Amino acid sequence: MTELKMPPERDFGWDLKPTESTLFDIHQRPNGQFCVVLNHSLLRGVTSEMIHWWFLNFPNLRVKLVDIAGYEGQTVPAYLLWHPSDHCSAKLLGTLGPKGTSQAGAKIHIQETMRYKTYGWKYPVDTALDIFYCAPDGWAMGRSVPLLGKVMCLRIHFRDVLEAGGVIGVHYHYEVVIGASGNNPIARALNKKITSEYSPEFFAAWQLHNSIEVGTFENFLPALYDQRSDLANLHYAKAMNPTPEAIETQSGHSPTLFEARIAGFKTTTDPFKFQAPEQTSFV
């Protein structure tokens, strides 16, 4: 990672969500596989249509930062809005969808690190992942290897939450499975290697990273989505900042779902199948 240079931090004037706004747990199976569940607080002012649009387009979007200190008038990758300090770059590869958008079967190369301000490049991500799923209700990406199948899958599910006939926010639920299924010597050896790269300490840093990342949708996504008919002139200024719900009142949106999913990962014989979008929509 030494060849990468993190762009200077962006101060957008946002209140960033803490880990206390989420529900989080890790289950490590006897064969070394990790199963992680992260249930976010309700995303106010956001719709699932906006989030689906973001996942289709975000690696290609560039945004002019009108009045952000150190970036005044600069046009930067929209990926830098999704986290103010941990994101470096994202690029789509392979077989793309219409107008170069994301789709299942393509790849995405992500360069970022967890809690850069605290740890620098101690917990980096610099890898190209397969996009397994890209649909109006979610996104999944990961990696497969010959003979063993999937060895990593990061799955996100999102859906609108309705009240009095209108959308009041988005329920955003995240699950990660890392390591080969099965309890054979090859799977155990591979999982031992993976465990050294994705430790519980890594995921503790990732929880805060992801709490901030997902929470920032409330701040910038509605403003960018409103400009979707003119992508060549996307811009963001502090005047576009919303007034979000007080962060100290927020917690994971669905404790019942969170507890059920953790319990399911502890009992399933195949975490990847349990996690797969075709198995459950989390409604």
VENBELCOR-V943800 format. One record per residue. N is the residue number from 1. RES is the residue in three letters. PHI is phi in radians with two decimals (NA if undefined). OMEGA is omega as a letter, one per 30 degrees, with the letter a starting at -180 (none if undefined). D_FIRST is the distance of its C-alpha to the first C-alpha in Angstrom with 2 decimals. Layout:
{{N | RES | PHI | OMEGA | D_FIRST} {N | RES | PHI | OMEGA | D_FIRST}}
This chain:
{{1 | MET | NA | a | 0.00} {2 | THR | -1.12 | a | 3.81} {3 | GLU | -1.36 | l | 5.45} {4 | LEU | -1.50 | l | 5.54} {5 | LYS | -2.17 | a | 8.58} {6 | MET | -1.25 | l | 10.26} {7 | PRO | -1.04 | l | 13.90} {8 | PRO | -0.97 | a | 16.51} {9 | GLU | -1.01 | l | 18.12} {10 | ARG | -1.87 | l | 21.08} {11 | ASP | -1.79 | a | 24.33} {12 | PHE | -1.56 | a | 26.48} {13 | GLY | 1.43 | a | 29.05} {14 | TRP | -1.60 | l | 28.45} {15 | ASP | -1.49 | a | 29.23} {16 | LEU | -1.59 | a | 26.20} {17 | LYS | -1.27 | l | 27.17} {18 | PRO | -1.55 | l | 26.68} {19 | THR | -1.10 | a | 26.30} {20 | GLU | -1.12 | l | 30.10} {21 | SER | -1.46 | a | 30.51} {22 | THR | -2.22 | l | 29.32} {23 | LEU | -1.96 | a | 30.44} {24 | PHE | -2.55 | l | 27.82} {25 | ASP | -2.75 | l | 28.09} {26 | ILE | -2.16 | l | 26.42} {27 | HIS | -2.07 | l | 28.51} {28 | GLN | -1.81 | a | 27.33} {29 | ARG | -1.38 | a | 29.69} {30 | PRO | -0.98 | l | 31.26} {31 | ASN | -1.49 | l | 29.26} {32 | GLY | 1.70 | l | 25.93} {33 | GLN | -1.14 | l | 25.30} {34 | PHE | -1.73 | l | 24.02} {35 | CYS | -2.21 | a | 26.01} {36 | VAL | -2.15 | l | 25.07} {37 | VAL | -2.19 | l | 27.38} {38 | LEU | -2.33 | a | 26.75} {39 | ASN | -1.88 | a | 29.81} {40 | HIS | -1.56 | l | 29.54} {41 | SER | -1.20 | a | 32.28} {42 | LEU | -1.05 | l | 34.29} {43 | LEU | -1.55 | a | 32.70} {44 | ARG | -1.33 | l | 35.57} {45 | GLY | 1.40 | a | 36.27} {46 | VAL | -2.04 | l | 34.06} {47 | THR | -2.08 | l | 35.34} {48 | SER | -1.15 | l | 33.89} {49 | GLU | -1.10 | l | 34.67} {50 | MET | -1.09 | a | 32.30} {51 | ILE | -1.18 | l | 29.46} {52 | HIS | -1.07 | l | 30.20} {53 | TRP | -1.02 | l | 30.21} {54 | TRP | -1.07 | a | 26.80} {55 | PHE | -1.14 | l | 25.24} {56 | LEU | -1.14 | a | 27.05} {57 | ASN | -2.06 | a | 25.83} {58 | PHE | -1.01 | a | 22.89} {59 | PRO | -1.14 | a | 20.21} {60 | ASN | -1.67 | a | 22.82} {61 | LEU | -1.41 | l | 24.18} {62 | ARG | -2.24 | a | 23.93} {63 | VAL | -2.28 | l | 25.68} {64 | LYS | -1.45 | l | 27.29} {65 | LEU | -1.61 | a | 26.84} {66 | VAL | -1.20 | a | 30.31} {67 | ASP | -2.43 | l | 30.35} {68 | ILE | -1.53 | a | 27.01} {69 | ALA | -0.92 | a | 26.51} {70 | GLY | 1.50 | a | 24.18} {71 | TYR | -2.21 | a | 24.15} {72 | GLU | -0.92 | l | 27.92} {73 | GLY | 1.35 | a | 28.82} {74 | GLN | -1.47 | l | 25.33} {75 | THR | -1.78 | a | 24.54} {76 | VAL | -2.26 | l | 21.13} {77 | PRO | -1.03 | l | 19.75} {78 | ALA | -1.04 | l | 21.69} {79 | TYR | -0.99 | a | 18.56} {80 | LEU | -1.31 | l | 18.19} {81 | LEU | -1.41 | a | 21.57} {82 | TRP | -1.27 | l | 20.68} {83 | HIS | -2.72 | a | 18.81} {84 | PRO | -1.34 | a | 19.24} {85 | SER | -2.48 | a | 16.04} {86 | ASP | -1.77 | a | 13.44} {87 | HIS | -1.65 | l | 13.26} {88 | CYS | -1.95 | a | 11.25} {89 | SER | -2.77 | l | 12.81} {90 | ALA | -2.56 | a | 14.94} {91 | LYS | -2.49 | l | 16.74} {92 | LEU | -1.47 | a | 19.69} {93 | LEU | -2.37 | l | 20.24} {94 | GLY | 1.40 | a | 23.23} {95 | THR | -1.45 | a | 26.70} {96 | LEU | -1.71 | l | 26.94} {97 | GLY | -1.47 | l | 29.84} {98 | PRO | -0.95 | l | 32.35} {99 | LYS | 1.02 | l | 31.05} {100 | GLY | 1.30 | a | 27.54} {101 | THR | -1.48 | l | 27.14} {102 | SER | -1.19 | l | 25.50} {103 | GLN | -2.82 | l | 27.60} {104 | ALA | -1.03 | a | 27.66} {105 | GLY | 1.81 | l | 26.63} {106 | ALA | -1.47 | l | 23.91} {107 | LYS | -2.20 | l | 20.15} {108 | ILE | -2.33 | l | 17.63} {109 | HIS | -1.76 | a | 13.93} {110 | ILE | -1.95 | l | 12.33} {111 | GLN | -2.19 | a | 9.17} {112 | GLU | -2.81 | l | 9.76} {113 | THR | -2.62 | a | 9.66} {114 | MET | -1.50 | l | 12.88} {115 | ARG | 0.96 | a | 14.84} {116 | TYR | -0.98 | a | 12.49} {117 | LYS | -1.11 | l | 15.64} {118 | THR | -1.67 | a | 16.26} {119 | TYR | -1.97 | a | 13.15} {120 | GLY | 1.07 | a | 10.33} {121 | TRP | -1.69 | a | 7.00} {122 | LYS | -1.12 | a | 9.32} {123 | TYR | -2.13 | a | 10.00} {124 | PRO | -1.53 | l | 7.37} {125 | VAL | -2.25 | l | 8.84} {126 | ASP | -2.55 | a | 7.63} {127 | THR | -2.72 | l | 10.90} {128 | ALA | -1.70 | a | 14.32} {129 | LEU | -1.98 | l | 17.16} {130 | ASP | -1.27 | l | 20.88} {131 | ILE | -1.53 | a | 23.03} {132 | PHE | -1.50 | a | 25.92} {133 | TYR | -2.67 | l | 27.99} {134 | CYS | -2.58 | a | 28.45} {135 | ALA | -2.58 | a | 31.83} {136 | PRO | -1.07 | l | 33.76} {137 | ASP | -1.98 | l | 33.35} {138 | GLY | 2.99 | a | 29.74} {139 | TRP | -2.62 | l | 26.42} {140 | ALA | -2.56 | l | 24.67} {141 | MET | -2.55 | a | 21.57} {142 | GLY | 3.01 | a | 20.11} {143 | ARG | -2.53 | l | 20.09} {144 | SER | -2.19 | l | 22.99} {145 | VAL | -2.28 | l | 23.54} {146 | PRO | -0.98 | l | 26.81} {147 | LEU | 1.31 | a | 29.59} {148 | LEU | -1.62 | a | 27.92} {149 | GLY | 1.39 | a | 27.42} {150 | LYS | -1.14 | l | 25.11} {151 | VAL | -2.16 | l | 22.51} {152 | MET | -2.77 | l | 20.89} {153 | CYS | -2.62 | l | 22.53} {154 | LEU | -1.91 | a | 21.91} {155 | ARG | -2.03 | l | 25.30} {156 | ILE | -2.05 | l | 26.53} {157 | HIS | -2.16 | l | 30.23} {158 | PHE | -2.43 | l | 31.87} {159 | ARG | -2.65 | l | 35.54} {160 | ASP | -1.20 | l | 37.86} {161 | VAL | -1.92 | a | 39.91} {162 | LEU | -1.82 | l | 43.42} {163 | GLU | -2.61 | a | 46.02} {164 | ALA | 0.92 | l | 49.43} {165 | GLY | 1.45 | a | 48.54} {166 | GLY | -2.20 | l | 45.39} {167 | VAL | -1.40 | l | 41.63} {168 | ILE | -1.80 | l | 40.64} {169 | GLY | 2.82 | a | 36.96} {170 | VAL | -2.11 | l | 34.53} {171 | HIS | -1.51 | a | 33.97} {172 | TYR | -2.11 | a | 30.27} {173 | HIS | -2.20 | a | 29.48} {174 | TYR | -2.19 | l | 26.18} {175 | GLU | -2.36 | l | 25.85} {176 | VAL | -2.27 | l | 23.10} {177 | VAL | -2.16 | l | 23.89} {178 | ILE | -2.29 | a | 21.37} {179 | GLY | 2.03 | a | 22.74} {180 | ALA | -1.28 | l | 25.54} {181 | SER | -1.34 | a | 29.07} {182 | GLY | 1.62 | a | 31.83} {183 | ASN | -2.21 | l | 32.50} {184 | ASN | -1.51 | a | 32.60} {185 | PRO | -1.02 | a | 30.94} {186 | ILE | -1.15 | a | 28.29} {187 | ALA | -1.11 | a | 27.30} {188 | ARG | -1.13 | l | 27.32} {189 | ALA | -1.16 | l | 25.18} {190 | LEU | -1.10 | a | 22.55} {191 | ASN | -1.17 | l | 22.68} {192 | LYS | -1.11 | l | 22.33} {193 | LYS | -1.16 | a | 18.97} {194 | ILE | -1.12 | a | 17.89} {195 | THR | -1.01 | l | 19.34} {196 | SER | -1.20 | a | 17.06} {197 | GLU | -1.61 | a | 14.00} {198 | TYR | -2.06 | a | 16.03} {199 | SER | -1.47 | l | 18.21} {200 | PRO | -0.98 | l | 20.82} {201 | GLU | -1.15 | l | 18.82} {202 | PHE | -1.03 | a | 15.96} {203 | PHE | -1.25 | l | 18.78} {204 | ALA | -1.12 | l | 20.45} {205 | ALA | -1.18 | l | 17.50} {206 | TRP | -1.13 | l | 17.46} {207 | GLN | -1.02 | l | 21.21} {208 | LEU | -1.17 | l | 21.01} {209 | HIS | -0.94 | a | 18.24} {210 | ASN | -1.31 | l | 20.49} {211 | SER | -1.05 | l | 23.66} {212 | ILE | -1.20 | a | 22.55} {213 | GLU | -0.98 | a | 21.18} {214 | VAL | -1.18 | l | 24.38} {215 | GLY | -1.08 | a | 26.59} {216 | THR | -1.17 | l | 25.57} {217 | PHE | -0.91 | a | 27.34} {218 | GLU | -1.06 | a | 30.55} {219 | ASN | -1.49 | a | 29.67} {220 | PHE | -1.96 | a | 28.53} {221 | LEU | -1.13 | l | 29.27} {222 | PRO | -1.00 | a | 33.09} {223 | ALA | -1.17 | l | 32.89} {224 | LEU | -1.22 | a | 30.62} {225 | TYR | -1.08 | l | 32.68} {226 | ASP | -1.12 | a | 35.82} {227 | GLN | -1.76 | a | 34.52} {228 | ARG | -1.12 | l | 33.71} {229 | SER | -1.39 | a | 36.62} {230 | ASP | -2.44 | a | 35.06} {231 | LEU | -1.13 | a | 31.34} {232 | ALA | -1.25 | a | 31.29} {233 | ASN | -2.17 | l | 32.25} {234 | LEU | -1.08 | l | 30.25} {235 | HIS | -2.57 | l | 30.13} {236 | TYR | -2.50 | l | 29.62} {237 | ALA | -2.32 | a | 31.44} {238 | LYS | -1.08 | l | 32.08} {239 | ALA | -1.13 | l | 35.60} {240 | MET | -1.46 | a | 34.27} {241 | ASN | -1.09 | l | 33.10} {242 | PRO | -1.40 | l | 35.29} {243 | THR | -1.88 | a | 36.90} {244 | PRO | -1.33 | l | 35.40} {245 | GLU | -1.04 | a | 37.12} {246 | ALA | -0.96 | a | 36.70} {247 | ILE | -1.09 | a | 33.53} {248 | GLU | -1.16 | l | 35.32} {249 | THR | -1.62 | a | 37.65} {250 | GLN | -1.72 | l | 35.03} {251 | SER | -2.64 | l | 34.08} {252 | GLY | -0.88 | a | 33.11} {253 | HIS | -1.22 | a | 35.50} {254 | SER | -2.33 | l | 36.76} {255 | PRO | -1.01 | a | 37.06} {256 | THR | -1.12 | l | 39.32} {257 | LEU | -1.09 | a | 36.80} {258 | PHE | -0.96 | a | 34.03} {259 | GLU | -1.15 | a | 36.29} {260 | ALA | -1.16 | a | 37.52} {261 | ARG | -1.23 | l | 34.10} {262 | ILE | -1.06 | l | 32.98} {263 | ALA | -1.07 | l | 36.34} {264 | GLY | -1.14 | l | 35.96} {265 | PHE | -1.14 | l | 32.63} {266 | LYS | -1.30 | a | 34.36} {267 | THR | -1.94 | a | 37.23} {268 | THR | -1.18 | l | 35.99} {269 | THR | -1.56 | a | 35.74} {270 | ASP | -2.48 | a | 33.10} {271 | PRO | -1.00 | a | 30.52} {272 | PHE | -1.17 | l | 29.23} {273 | LYS | -1.20 | l | 32.82} {274 | PHE | -1.08 | a | 33.53} {275 | GLN | -1.48 | a | 30.59} {276 | ALA | -1.06 | a | 31.35} {277 | PRO | -1.00 | a | 32.57} {278 | GLU | -1.25 | a | 35.78} {279 | GLN | -1.51 | a | 36.67} {280 | THR | -2.74 | l | 36.74} {281 | SER | -1.81 | l | 36.39} {282 | PHE | 1.07 | l | 36.35} {283 | VAL | -1.39 | none | 39.42}}
